[in-house]
C-alpha cells in the first residue's frame, strides 16, 4: 500500500524509513518497505492479514511472474 495512517499525526502518510504506522482499513501494524530496488510502500506486518484495503495497488501478471 502506498499510504498508511500515522497514529501520532492522525493522517495518511507515504512510506519512509522508521515510520510506525497502521493500516487505515484494518488498523493492523504495517511496516515501511524502503529499499534500493523497490518503490517505497507499506506492507502488513502480519503476512496472514486478510485486509482488503482500498489503498492497495493492483498487481499485474508481470508482478506475479
C-alpha positions in Angstrom: 0.0 0.0 0.0 1.2 3.5 -0.8 -0.3 5.3 2.2 -0.7 4.3 5.9 -2.1 6.1 8.9 0.4 7.7 11.2 -1.3 7.5 14.7 0.8 10.4 16.0 -0.3 12.8 13.3 -3.7 11.1 12.7 -3.3 11.4 8.9 -2.2 9.4 5.9 1.5 9.4 5.1 3.7 8.0 2.4 6.3 5.3 3.3 9.5 6.4 4.8 12.2 4.6 6.8 11.5 4.3 10.5 7.8 5.1 10.5 5.4 3.2 12.8 2.0 3.2 11.1 -1.2 1.3 10.9 -3.4 0.2 8.0 -6.2 2.7 7.5 -8.7 -0.1 6.8 -8.0 -2.9 9.3 -5.9 -1.0 11.9 -3.1 -3.6 11.9 0.5 -2.6 12.1 2.2 -2.0 8.7 5.9 -1.6 8.1 7.6 0.6 5.5 9.4 -1.1 2.7 12.1 1.3 1.6 14.7 -0.5 -0.4 17.0 0.4 -3.3 15.2 -1.9 -5.8 11.6 -1.4 -4.8 9.3 1.7 -4.7 8.6 2.8 -1.2 5.4 1.3 0.2 3.9 -0.3 3.3 3.2 -3.9 3.9 1.2 -5.5 6.7 3.4 -6.8 9.5 1.3 -9.9 9.7 1.7 -11.7 6.4 -1.5 -13.6 7.1 -3.6 -10.4 7.1 -6.9 -10.7 5.1 -7.2 -7.0 4.8 -8.7 -5.7 1.6 -7.5 -2.2 1.9 -8.8 0.4 -0.6 -5.3 1.9 -0.9 -3.9 -1.4 -2.3 -2.4 -1.1 -5.8 -3.4 -3.9 -8.1 -0.6 -6.1 -9.3 -0.3 -7.2 -12.9 0.7 -10.6 -14.3 4.2 -9.1 -14.7 4.5 -8.7 -10.9 3.5 -12.3 -10.3 5.9 -13.7 -12.9 
